[in-house]
Amino acid sequence: AEAAAGTDPANADTDGDGLSDGEESTETGTDPLDADTDGDGLGDGQELAFGSDPLDAASLPVDPVVQPSFVPINAQEAGVYGPDFTAPGVDYQENKYPGGVIANGQSLNNYNIHVSGSPAPNSSVTAVQPWTSHGGGGNFSTRNSPFVDGGGDNFTVRYNGYLDMRGYDAGDYTIHLQSDDTNYFVMDTVDGTVIVDDPSCCNEITQSFTISIPGLFPFDNVFGEQGGGEWTDVAISGPGITGIVALGDTGNGSPPVYIIGSGVEAPVERPAPIEPATSE
């Protein structure tokens, strides 16, 4: 039957749209041989996940809340996430390690160590911070907030949040990273996952990405410091954003960011722009 239909008997999802061939043939009415049945630029699985009609090119998601591909700092038992509009800013977690664990030139490994919890840190402090600019680097927004637990050597800082792009146009945007020593950044959008790797001190690293449907996008970044100077900046630029600005620095033009929660706190209306604390 599959061969007659043109689908691949060895592949449960012939067109790779996230829906099985059986689902498409018997439940959704979408084409199991075409990842985008209505030709609107969004995959059939994406449309169903975000509440639009994969059979109607005029039906597009409205303000989609994308689920994170990572487990956030503020993990929810149900495993379902959304922005906590009552808490503007980012979840911040600073971990201290023995020497030899965190290394310059090992950005992905530093990320995996922090996120996995293995090896366990000597100490861990969690807080909410207004933006993604810490230490004395002076890049982008130049907020340069002090590290919550004092920084030093052999430590990591993890940022989590939802980037609120609902008030911005579809288009091409850029993530900017700079650090002493490393950053590793992940953000999930309607169009897929954006990964930016800042492997070592101290050059600016950029990665362009396209937003076809503005919405609420979860992001995750781990900064790693082996020794010497320590600072980190995670920033964005693009249509409607003035210059290059640290995530959360709304006073200098960043889109709003909110900590990651269960999403039940979300109001129906769009939240008003937030006013950050005075520059330090």
Long-range contacts (C-beta under 8 A, 24 or more apart in sequence): 5-32, 6-33, 7-32, 7-33, 15-44, 17-43, 17-44, 17-45, 17-46, 18-43, 18-44, 18-45, 18-46, 18-49, 19-44, 19-45, 19-48, 28-54, 29-55, 30-54, 30-55, 41-212, 42-190, 42-212, 42-213, 46-190, 50-190, 50-213, 50-215, 60-213, 61-190, 61-213, 61-215, 63-166, 63-214, 63-215, 63-216, 63-270, 64-190, 64-213, 64-215, 64-216, 65-162, 65-215, 65-216, 65-263, 65-266, 66-188, 66-189, 66-190, 66-215, 66-216, 66-217, 66-218, 67-188, 67-218, 68-188, 68-218, 68-220, 68-260, 69-186, 69-188, 69-193, 70-115, 70-186, 70-218, 70-220, 71-115, 72-160, 72-218, 72-220, 72-260, 73-126, 73-158, 73-160, 73-260, 74-160, 74-259, 74-260, 74-261, 76-261, 76-262, 78-262, 80-262, 80-263, 81-218, 81-260, 81-261, 81-262, 81-263, 82-162, 82-216, 82-260, 82-261, 82-262, 82-263, 82-264, 82-265, 82-266, 83-162, 83-164, 83-216, 83-258, 83-259, 83-260, 83-261, 83-263, 83-265, 83-266, 84-258, 84-259, 84-260, 84-261, 84-262, 84-263, 84-265, 85-258, 85-265, 85-266, 85-267, 85-271, 86-265, 87-128, 87-258, 87-259, 87-261, 88-130, 88-248, 88-256, 88-257, 88-258, 88-259, 88-274, 89-128, 89-129, 89-130, 89-131, 89-161, 89-248, 89-257, 89-258, 89-259, 90-128, 90-129, 90-130, 90-131, 90-132, 90-159, 90-160, 90-161, 90-247, 90-248, 90-257, 90-259, 91-126, 91-128, 91-158, 91-159, 91-160, 91-161, 91-259, 91-260, 92-126, 92-127, 92-128, 92-129, 92-148, 92-157, 92-158, 92-159, 93-124, 93-125, 93-126, 93-127, 93-157, 93-158, 93-160, 94-124, 94-125, 94-126, 94-127, 94-147, 94-148, 94-149, 94-151, 94-155, 94-156, 94-157, 94-158, 95-121, 95-123, 95-124, 95-155, 95-156, 95-157, 95-158, 96-121, 96-122, 96-123, 96-124, 96-149, 96-152, 96-154, 96-155, 97-121, 97-122, 97-154, 97-155, 97-156, 98-122, 98-154, 99-153, 99-154, 100-154, 101-154, 102-154, 102-155, 102-156, 102-224, 102-225, 102-226, 103-181, 103-224, 103-226, 104-181, 104-182, 104-200, 104-201, 104-224, 104-226, 105-181, 105-182, 105-199, 105-200, 106-182, 106-199, 106-224, 107-182, 107-183, 107-184, 107-197, 107-198, 107-199, 107-200, 107-224, 108-184, 108-197, 110-156, 110-182, 110-184, 110-222, 110-224, 111-184, 111-222, 111-224, 113-156, 114-156, 114-158, 114-222, 114-224, 115-158, 115-220, 115-222, 121-156, 123-149, 125-149, 128-259, 129-159, 129-248, 130-248, 130-249, 130-276, 130-277, 131-246, 131-247, 131-248, 131-249, 131-254, 131-257, 131-276, 132-159, 132-221, 132-232, 132-233, 132-234, 132-235, 132-246, 132-247, 132-248, 133-232, 133-233, 133-234, 133-235, 133-246, 133-249, 134-223, 134-231, 134-232, 135-180, 135-229, 135-230, 135-231, 135-232, 136-229, 136-231, 137-178, 137-179, 137-180, 137-202, 137-231, 137-232, 137-233, 138-231, 139-178, 139-204, 139-231, 139-233, 139-235, 140-176, 140-178, 140-233, 140-235, 140-244, 140-245, 140-246, 141-233, 141-235, 141-245, 141-246, 141-249, 141-252, 141-254, 142-279, 143-246, 143-249, 143-279, 143-280, 144-231, 144-280, 145-280, 146-280, 147-230, 151-225, 151-230, 152-225, 152-230, 153-225, 153-226, 153-227, 153-228, 153-230, 154-225, 154-226, 154-227, 155-224, 155-225, 155-230, 156-222, 156-223, 156-224, 156-225, 157-222, 157-223, 157-232, 158-220, 158-221, 158-222, 158-223, 159-219, 159-220, 159-221, 159-223, 159-234, 159-247, 160-218, 160-219, 160-220, 160-259, 160-260, 161-218, 161-219, 161-247, 161-248, 161-257, 161-258, 161-259, 161-260, 162-216, 162-217, 162-218, 162-219, 162-257, 162-258, 162-259, 162-260, 163-187, 163-216, 163-217, 163-218, 163-219, 163-236, 163-247, 163-255, 163-257, 164-216, 164-255, 164-256, 164-257, 164-258, 164-271, 165-211, 165-214, 165-215, 165-216, 165-217, 165-255, 166-214, 166-215, 166-216, 166-270, 167-214, 167-240, 167-255, 167-270, 168-211, 168-214, 168-238, 168-239, 168-240, 168-241, 168-255, 169-214, 169-239, 169-240, 170-210, 170-211, 170-212, 170-213, 170-214, 171-210, 171-211, 171-238, 171-239, 172-208, 172-209, 172-210, 172-211, 172-238, 172-239, 173-208, 173-209, 173-210, 173-211, 173-236, 173-237, 173-238, 173-239, 173-241, 174-206, 174-207, 174-208, 174-209, 174-236, 174-237, 174-238, 175-206, 175-207, 175-209, 175-234, 175-235, 175-236, 176-204, 176-205, 176-206, 176-233, 176-234, 176-235, 176-236, 176-237, 176-244, 177-204, 177-205, 177-206, 177-221, 177-233, 177-234, 177-235, 178-202, 178-203, 178-204, 178-205, 178-232, 178-233, 179-223, 179-231, 179-232, 179-233, 180-225, 180-228, 180-229, 180-230, 180-231, 180-232, 181-224, 181-225, 181-226, 181-228, 181-230, 182-223, 182-224, 182-225, 183-221, 183-222, 183-223, 183-224, 183-232, 183-234, 184-221, 184-222, 184-224, 185-219, 185-220, 185-221, 185-234, 186-219, 186-220, 186-221, 187-217, 187-218, 187-219, 187-220, 188-217, 188-218, 188-219, 189-215, 189-217, 190-215, 190-217, 201-229, 218-260, 219-247, 248-276, 249-276, 250-274, 250-275, 250-276, 251-275, 251-276, 251-279
